């Protein structure tokens, strides 16, 4: 891999570890930690931020739950979803067992990311009922894990086909209005992808023509420029703990608040004109769970205006009952902007109009913070990691050590890196 691609993979690795640290103390994270030993049993792969070791599938399931729990994990516009929350836990679980070098770990991450993004992007995303990452990230997991374990191409191909054929159904997506910790099914797809590799290596066979239907997958998107362009270099990173579809509107509302010199209580109403797909979110003004709040554009805008942007890094349950936030959320209206029709999935824009103190001001945000062309700096990503590590189980010294290990590749192999995530005696 060219050095710039490996640099991108290091950013993805660090970001995933940071969001997982904060995700490990969530309801879903704790539940996965408690349940996984009973489902998969003991093994040689580590559950992050603990001394527990499970099978590779079990450990990756828990770690993927951590990474996806707060909707702070990275994503890719072409895929309209989140590859890293699946790929990174899978690669570290298998890499630990293989004693994989830093370069092989990063290369496997790039390959898995590439496969997952291409599979998703090859579909007509705008016409799909759901874009949930669990439907496609398992193929990337199988590709990355199969390559890292040095399986021959036919075994990897069958593993990918098995993973795709048995991917999560996400049956409730699109109609459920209740917050839930299953969300996009990323942990299930992660474990499933790793199990598919074991099955294929043992002789199981998948439908190798899974991606060959031209009505379902664009062959050009699947194959063109493979090995020359790498999707991981075009990842976006989040600073708000909510659906990416809300981020442009949050950016716009915060900029207007500052430009108009407002307090949250001054705001009479807000109009958000956005792309049509964003209107399919539950968008509850008074969500009853953290997960429901993550999928509410009005609530997340209101929270950022009342308590500042850092209240979404991450979104805490305490804010769900905040009367000031709920009151403002009820005064935020969403509507479709005709000119944004067709913008998704390439972009997730919003135009925000704030009315306050008899004044009215409008701002358009086409590329929210964190997009490749409105990128977060290395310092921004480091601050994000440090803040999330402090919320999670990592002490300051340990977080700094992990930063050095990842940014400077100062670890000998995957087992060394994973060991750095284990609890310390001086941890808070």
C-alpha positions, 0 to 999 in steps of 0.5 A, spaced: 500 500 500 502 507 498 504 510 504 498 515 504 493 510 504 496 507 510 496 514 513 488 514 512 488 507 515 491 509 521 486 515 522 481 510 521 484 505 526 485 511 531 478 513 530 475 507 531 478 505 538 476 512 540 469 511 539 469 504 541 472 506 548 466 511 549 461 506 546 463 500 551 460 504 557 453 504 553 447 499 554 448 496 548 456 495 549 455 492 556 449 487 554 454 485 548 460 484 553 455 480 558 452 475 553 458 474 548 461 469 552 455 465 553 454 465 545 461 464 543 465 461 548 473 463 550 478 464 545 484 467 543 481 474 541 481 480 546 475 484 548 477 491 548 478 495 555 478 488 558 481 482 560 476 477 557 478 473 551 473 470 546 473 466 539 475 471 534 467 472 532 465 473 539 470 478 541 469 482 534 462 482 536 463 486 542 468 490 539 463 492 533 458 493 538 462 498 542 464 502 535 457 502 533 453 504 539 454 512 539 453 513 531 460 516 532 464 511 527 466 513 521 463 513 514 463 513 507 459 517 502 459 512 496 457 506 501 452 511 505 454 507 511 459 505 516 465 500 514 470 501 520 466 499 525 466 492 522 472 492 519 477 494 524 474 489 530 475 484 525 482 485 523 484 486 530 481 479 532 484 475 527 490 479 527 491 478 534 491 470 533 496 471 527 501 476 530 500 480 524 505 486 523 502 493 523 503 494 516 499 487 514 493 490 519 493 496 516 493 493 509 487 488 511 483 494 513 484 498 507 482 491 503 476 490 507 474 497 507 475 497 499 470 491 498 465 493 503 464 500 500 464 497 493 459 492 494 454 498 497 456 503 492 454 498 486 447 498 488 442 503 487 442 506 494 437 512 492 432 506 491 433 502 497 428 501 503 434 501 507 442 503 507 444 499 513 451 497 514 449 490 516 447 488 509 454 489 506 459 490 511 460 483 512 463 482 505 468 486 507 470 483 513 470 476 510 475 479 505 479 482 510 480 476 515 481 471 509 486 475 506 490 476 513 489 469 515 493 467 508 487 463 505 487 462 498 482 466 493 477 461 492 476 460 500 476 468 501 471 468 495 466 463 498 467 466 505 465 473 502 459 469 498 457 466 505 457 472 508 453 476 503 448 471 503 447 470 510 447 478 512 442 481 517 435 482 514 434 489 518 427 487 517 424 493 522 428 499 519 424 504 515 418 503 520 420 502 527 419 508 531 422 505 537 430 506 539 433 500 539 441 497 540 441 493 534 441 499 530 444 497 523 446 490 525 454 492 524 456 487 530 452 481 527 455 482 520 462 482 523 461 476 527 458 473 521 463 475 516 468 472 521 464 465 521 463 465 514 471 465 513 471 459 518 466 455 514 469 457 507 476 454 510 472 448 512 469 447 505 462 450 505 460 454 499 457 460 498 453 463 491 459 465 488 455 469 483 452 473 489 454 480 485 453 478 478 446 480 477 446 487 473 440 489 476 442 489 483 450 491 482 453 495 477 459 491 475 463 497 473 463 500 480 465 493 483 471 492 479 474 499 476 480 502 478 481 496 484 488 497 486 489 504 484 483 508 488 482 506 495 476 508 499 479 509 505 482 515 503 475 518 502 472 516 509 468 522 513 469 522 520 464 525 525 464 530 531 456 529 533 453 523 536 448 522 531 446 520 524 450 523 518 444 526 515 443 531 521 450 534 521 449 539 515 443 542 519 447 542 526 453 545 523 448 550 519 444 552 526 450 553 530 454 558 525 447 562 525 447 562 532 454 565 533 453 570 527 446 572 530 449 573 537 443 569 540 442 565 546 438 558 545 432 562 548 432 567 543 430 562 537 423 563 535 423 557 530 428 554 525 426 551 518 431 545 516 430 544 508 434 538 506 434 532 502 428 527 502 431 521 505 433 525 511 425 526 512 424 518 513 428 518 520 423 518 526 425 525 527 422 525 534 422 531 538 422 528 545 426 521 543 425 516 549 432 513 548 439 515 546 438 511 539 432 514 538 435 521 539 441 519 534 436 519 529 432 525 530 435 531 527 430 536 531 433 534 537 440 534 535 440 541 533 436 543 539 441 539 544 447 543 540 444 550 540 442 549 548 448 546 550 454 546 545 456 542 540 460 538 545 454 535 548 454 531 542 461 528 543 457 523 545 450 524 546 448 522 553 442 520 556 441 525 561 439 530 555 433 526 553 429 529 559 432 536 558 426 541 558 429 546 554 432 542 549 425 538 548 422 545 547 426 548 542 426 541 538 419 542 538 420 549 534 424 546 529 421 544 522 423 539 517 421 540 509 424 537 503 428 542 498 427 540 491 434 542 489 437 537 493 433 531 490 438 526 488 443 529 492 443 523 496 448 519 497 453 523 494 452 529 499 447 530 505 446 537 505 441 542 509 439 549 508 437 552 515 433 558 517 433 561 524 428 566 526 430 570 532 428 577 535 424 579 529 430 577 525 431 571 519 437 569 517 439 563 512 445 558 511 446 553 506 451 547 508 453 542 503 459 539 506 458 538 513 465 538 518 469 531 517 467 530 509 474 529 505 473 536 502 471 539 509 476 535 513 477 534 520 485 536 522 489 531 525 489 535 531 481 535 531 481 527 530 486 527 536 481 531 541 476 527 539 480 521 541 482 524 547 475 526 549 472 519 548 477 515 551 476 520 558 469 518 557 470 511 556 475 506 560 481 509 558 486 513 563 489 519 560 496 516 560 493 510 557 490 514 552 496 517 550 500 511 549 495 508 544 495 515 540 503 514 540 502 506 538 497 508 532 500 514 530 507 512 530 506 505 529 510 503 535 507 496 536 510 490 534 504 486 532 496 486 533 497 482 540 501 488 542 496 493 540 491 490 543 494 489 550 495 496 550 487 496 551 487 492 557 485 495 564 491 498 568 491 498 575 491 506 575 485 506 571 479 511 574 
